[in-house]
Amino acid sequence: MPELAEVFYFAKQWDVGQGQLIADVALHEKSRVFRGCDVAALQSGLIGQKLRAFRTHGKQMLFEFSNGHWLGLHLGMTGDLKSRPQPYTPEKHDHLVLNTKKLALVFTDPRMFGRVQYFCGKALPEPWLKLPPQPMDEGFTLPRVQSILQRHPKTPLKALLLDQRYFPGVGNWMADEVMWQMRLLPTTPAGELEAKQTSALRKTLKKVCEVALKTIGMDWSDPPESWLFLHRWDKNKSCPRCGVGLVKEDLRGRTACWCPACQR
């Protein structure tokens, strides 16, 4: 599933349509991605509007159109955004296509775990006002992190980092990266972190998110070679810090990757 930086990168793919008038909306009305969405209102509401801007929050995207129209997107596991020159013929898994005179703005999702939402109103949609702060936001304070860890003292820290209620946008590779940079085992109970470690956790989360946004989020380039990121994907990879072979095991339904020498 795309994480914070990947989501930002995909959202940027529609930025080329900014300022262009939506002339037509093509969609698969019965697709699962429209669950809970008023498809008729979406279709009629966006036609004749201009794409003004986009924003992302964690794994969520929000596109603002003129006259108080908003389109929310979640990529799920296999979602993708792309822009294509006109004329464009929608493909099998293109569940939503916003057509302008010059471009087609396409949302594709083969497995349909993603989601489309439509909002109408001058102000930011209410669900967005309730989203928790991201690790690089001002509201992601040390007391907040301490409170989260205290509420779930027995939960493995790696598993807790994947909880979108507390750490929006943090996914599997980012959580592994944070644990590796902190030299902690993924199974470390959240409640066992000392005060200095809790402060370090907050700073490390912020750093990992910011660097990911500046690399993957900008142009799909890789984070630093010295990170775990480039070494965790394939079999028989070794730790970039000490050279010991990396370990991969299941942790609460997700694969965790770590170094048995560095992370104790």
N, C-alpha and C positions, 0 to 999 in steps of 0.2 A: 504494500500500500504506500502511495506517495506520502512523504513526510513534509514538514514545514517548507524546506527549501525547494523541493520538487514541485509542490503546489504553487509556490510563487512563480517558478519558471513556466509552468503550464499556463497560468493565468496571463502571463505576459504575452502569450502567443496570440491573444485577441486584441492586444494593444494597438495593432496596426489598423483596427477598425474604429478607433476613437474618432469621434466627430462625424462618422458616416451614418446616414439614415437607414434604418431597418425597413426594407421594402417588402419582405416576406419572411414568414417563420414556418419552416418545415419541421415536422416532428412525428415520432411514432407514439400516437396518443395512448396506446395500451401498454407501453413499455413500463417496466417496474421502476425505472428511474423517476417517474412522475407520481409515485405514490404520495398521496396527500396533497397534491398540487392541483390547483384549478387550471387545467390545461387551456380551456377556452379563454379564460381571462388573460393568461400568459400570452396566448397567440394574438388576441385582439389588442392587448395593452402595449406590446412591444412594437407592433407595426406602426411606422410613422415616427418612432422615437430615435434619438441619436445616442450612441454609446458615449458616455462622458468619462468614466474612470473605472478602475477596479481596485479592490483591496483584498488582502488575504488575512486570515487569522487561524493559526494552527493548520488544520487540514481543510478549512473552509475557504470558499471564494465568494466574493460579492461584486457584481457588476452593476454600476449605476448608469441609468439611462435618463434622458431628459424627462421633465414633467413628473418627477417622483415615481419612476418605475425602477424596480430592482430585480435582479436575477441572481439567486443563490445557487452555487454548485458545489457538490462534493464528488470527488473522483472515485471514491470507493477503492477497489483493488486494481481495476483495469481501465479506469477512465483516462481520457486524453482530450486535450484541446488543441485545435490547429486552425489555421486560416488557409484558404485556398482561393486562387483567382477565379473569377467567373468566366464562362459558365461552369457550374459545378453540379454534378449529379450525386446525390447522397448515396452512400454505400450502406451495406446491410446493418452495420452496428452504429450508424450515425443517428442517434436518437433525437438530436436537436441541431438544427441548422438555421442560423440567422443570416439571411441573405441581404447584402447591400448591392449597390450597382456594380461595385468593383470586386467585392470579396464575399466569400462564404465563411462564416465563423461557425466551426463545427465542434460539437461535443460527441465523442465516441466512447462507448463503454460495452465491450463484448459480453461481460458477465453480469452487467446490470446491477452491481452493488452500489453504484454511485447514486446521486440524488439531485433532482432539480427542484428549486423552490422559487415562487414568484411573490413579490411584495409590491404594494402600492402605497405611497405616502411620501410627503416631503422630507420627513425625518428618517434617520437611519433605522432600519427594521428592528423591532423590539428584540427578536432573538439574538441579534448581534450586540445589543446593549448588555446582555446577560452573560456573554462569553467570559471565561476566566482569563486573567492576564497571561500572556506568553512569557517564556523565560527571559526574553530581552526587553520586556515592557517595564515601565516604571513601577507598576503595581505588583510586580513579582518580587516582593520584599523578603528579607530574611525571616521576619516573624511568620510570614505566610508559609514559607518552606518548613520552618520548625513545626508549625501547626499540622501540616500535612503528614510529616513523619511521625508525630506523636499520635495522630489519629489511626495510623496503620503500623504500629510498632513491629508486628511479626511478619509483615509482607516483605518478600524479597525486594530489595531496592530496585533491581532491574525491572521487575514486574510493575512496581509502583510508578516508575518513570513513564510507562506506556499508558497510564490512565489519563485519558484526555480531559477528565474533569479537573485535573490539577496541572498537567503539563501539556497543554494543547500544541500539537504539531510534532511532538517528540515520538518517533517511531523506533523500530527495532535497531537499525544501524546507529542512530543517534544515541540511544540508550546504552548500547554496547560501547560506543566511543566515550561517553561520559564515565562509565564504570572503569574503562581501561585507563583513561587519563588520570583518574583518581586512585588507581591501583587497588580497587576494591573488587571482591568477587561479586558476581551478579546475584548470588544467593544471600548476600549480607542483609540481615533484617534491618528494615528502615529505622527502627527504634534504637539501634545500637550505635548510630552515628554520634560522635561527640560534637561539641559546639564548633570547634574549628573545622571539622569535616562537613558539617551542615553549611557553614559559610562557604567552604570550598565547593560544595555541590552546587550552590546557587551560582557562583562565579563560573564554574565549568559549564553548566547548562547554558548560561548566557553566551559564553565564548563559542561553544560548539554551534549554537544556533546562528550567531552573527557571522561566523566564518562560512558556514554552509550557505547562508543567503548570499554572501559575496562571491561565492564560487559556483556551486550548483545552481543557485537561484538566478544568477546573472546570465551565465552562458553555458551551463551544464558542465563546466570544468570541475576538476577534482579538488577536494581539500588537500592540505599539505601531505606530502609523501611520508612524513614522520608520523602521521595519524594511523590508527588501526584501520580506518576506512578502506584503504586500498589493499589491505592484506587479509580481510576477513571473508571474502566471497568464495574463494576456491579452496579445494582440498589441499592438504599438505603445505599450507602457508605457515610462516613463522612470524613471531612477534617482531615488529620493526624496532623495538626498544632493546630487547635482549637476545633475540634469535631463537628462543625456545618455540617449539611447535604449538600452534594455537589449538584450543579445545572448542568443540561445538557440541552442545547438548540441549535437550529440550528443557525449558523452564516455564511451567504453567502454560503449555501450548504454543510457546514461541521459541525459536532457536536463539540461544545465547552463545556468543563467541567471546572467549577470553584467553589470557595468558596465564598458565598455572604457576609460572615463576614470579611474574610481576604483580599479579593480583592475588592477595592472600587475605 
